[in-house]
Structure formats: C-alpha cells, structure tokens
Amino acid sequence: MATSLHLPISIAATSSSSLRARNTRKFAAFCSINAKANVKIPIPPINPKDPFLSRLSSVAANSPETLLNRPVQNSDSLPYLDLFDEPKLMATPAQVERSVSYNEHRPRKPPPDLPSLLLHGRIVYIGMPLVPAVTELVVAELMYLQWMDPKQPIYIYINSTGTTRDDGETVGMESEGFAIYDAMMQLKNEIHTVAVGAAIGQACLLLSAGTKGKRFMMPHAKAMIQQPRVPSSGLMPASDVLIRAKEVMTNRDILIKLLAKHTGNSVEAVTNVMRRPYYMDSTTAKEFGVIDKILWRGQEKIMADVASPEEWDKKAGVKVVDELSL
C-alpha cells in the first residue's frame, strides 16, 4: 500500500497551480498514513477472562491499521462485531451461562424477586397488614403450593399487625383475615405457622390456625388478641353507623369462637382476655395455646443437658426422705 502511494518529493515545475495543490494534498495524506501505521496503540490492562477484550487487544497489537482505518459503521450493527467468527462472544455478562445457581456473581438470567424465591421453598411470608392486595397474594400462593404438591407442608411466616396498623388505625376489613383463614382450612397440606415479629389481631388467629404441633414462635416475637375496631364512619348516616357496629360485633364473636377452637380455651376465657388488648410473649402464647413450641436454636441441647431435680439434690447433699418409711 505504501508503494502504490509513494510520490516523488521533487516535482517538475509547471505553470498549473491546481496540479501543485493536488500533489501537496496527496503527500500530506501519505505522511498521515505512515504516521498512523507506525504509531503504537497503548493497550490498557484487561481482564484475561474477557474474550471480547482479549481478542480486541490482540488485533490492536498485531494489525493496528485494522482499527485505525475502520469503515463507517452501519447504524444497525455494533462496532467491531466483524472481528469475531462467533457473534456469541458479544453476549452481555447476564446472558453468558456461568452457573445454574442464583448465588453466583454473574447469573445466567436476572434473579427473580425475593418473594418468588421464598415461594420456591414453599414459604409464604406475611409481612404487612392484611389489606386486600396482601390477602389476594397470600391466598393465591397457598392455592399454587397445594397445586404443586398437596403432600408437602406449607410454611407461613407471620409478621403482621392484622387488619390494623401499629397505631391502631384500621386499614382492612376483618374479612381479609377470614379469607386467608378459610383458605388455610381448605388446604390438604400441613400448615406450619411461625411468628417472626408480631402477630396481632387477625394475624394471631392465622398463627393459631396452623396444624397442631406445627405452630412456632421466635423467642422475642409478640402475639396480641384484641376486639375488632369500627372503621372511620366519616359523614356516614347514623343508621349506617349502627349497621356497621353490628357487623363488627358479629366479627368479634366469630373471632372469639375460632380462637377458642384453636387455642383449646373456653369461649368465656377468650372473651375475658379480649376485653382489652392482650399481649403475649412466646412463653405466654405457648401457655395460652396459640403456639406449640418456641423456636430457639440449640434449645433442645440445652434442655437435654439440664440435670433432673433428683440429681440436683444429690449433688447438693440433700437427703430425700421417703414418705413411706415414716
């Protein structure tokens, strides 16, 4: 290429100024091409595991004119795509198959949202007050898990203030909690309920409605049962306020009967404790019958290492008198 563009430096004198100007431009272009061919392109540090950058750096080192004299790229094609025989090397990192696990730094596909991952482990997490959107999602997840496998247990983790907020304001109707409760009762699967924060009002009913022996509570979780609250009436007529108050009383009676059924207490006992908000820690909730077991990591080993009362007396030197010998 250099030979074909080589021009003599001395040119015969001519009276044509245009010929002189044209020869000057050709000489300048020849010098520019030689300067580009002789220049050494600096190569920045690259990742040796990146196939695109490795191939691009090798092309720049061996034949820099390939990159310097690039033709005008078509707007529909990516730059430097013609350097590769396999266009798959231009795939984005998220599309390169690294591993089948979502724990890798570069997953094969974008990972799903966290509730979907929990659902894959047959876990339904109720972490909000029971508003219609939450009820719709929870009931749909329960039905889906039963359709997937009617024999495997379903785990419901509860951290909810029920149909009210933590300040007592009503955010949902009592029917939201009853809808989830009815869905739980219709399932063929075992329902393992776990309180991980707070189970208040209707959420406490869902906690106690799990399969007997499979109702759990974290050591520092709280449970609370209370009477349903009348929603804000606003500019509602007095007759409508009375109708709504009667509906709240009906929901209260239903809630008391269901709590008495699942906790093993009498209706009168549940009615008495529900006259005011009744808070329960994990120990009190177990005694009241809301749960069956407190989840404390290592608790079984600690209890197994505890000596019996007789062993304590023997170590302390206390002599136990047999009543029959007296």
Secondary structure by P-SEA (a helix, b strand, c coil): ccccccccccccccccaaaaaaaaaaaaaaaaaaaaaabbbbbcccccccaaaaaaaaaaaccccccccccccccccccccccccccccccccccccccccccccccccccccaaaaaaaacbbbbcccccaaaaaaaaaaaaaaaaacccbbbbbbbbccccccccccccccaaaaaaaaaaaaacccbbbbbbcccccaaaaaaaaccccccbbbcccbbbbbbcccccccccccaaaaaaaaaaaaaaaaaaaaaaaaaacccaaaaaaaacccccccaaaaaaacccccccccaaaaaaaacccaaaaaaaacbbbbccccc
